[in-house]
Amino acid sequence: MRDSVRSVVLTPEDLSLEPGDWQWGEQSRTLVRLLQAYNLDVRQQERPPETGDKGLATEIILALGASGTIGAATTVLLNWLTTRSTRRLTLTVGEGAAGRTVRVVGEGLSDSSMRAALLAVLDRPETADGTDGDTPAELLADEA
């Protein structure tokens, strides 16, 4: 079913900040508030730090399905990413071999590229949301 709701794990990053930095916590909370302002179903959870990190990292769970939620998420994520050139975002659906992961870099990212990233991780055809089918150069697909 094309419009079924899927949980997408958003893992935001800022290359200029450590995950335990107080500014990082505020940036990730701001992203959650922005998503909530668009009435998106979202929750934030802390995850254990990676080896060598000073503090907890953040995962944001976002429920996406209908075209309206994808459009709202596109707007919020694009605005958040492009505010600082050091921001990155990893989008993940599922785990293991069945999982899909897309990494997005904010610098130079367009609206259609952000939408394409969301559709790619949801495994939906780009034409399902009015995109033209081109693979944007800004997307870096991770091999699972």
Summary of the structure (lengths in Angstrom):
residues: 144
radius of gyration: 14.4
end to end distance: 24.1
largest distance: 42.3
contacts: 428
relative contact order: 0.18
helix: 35%
strand: 27%
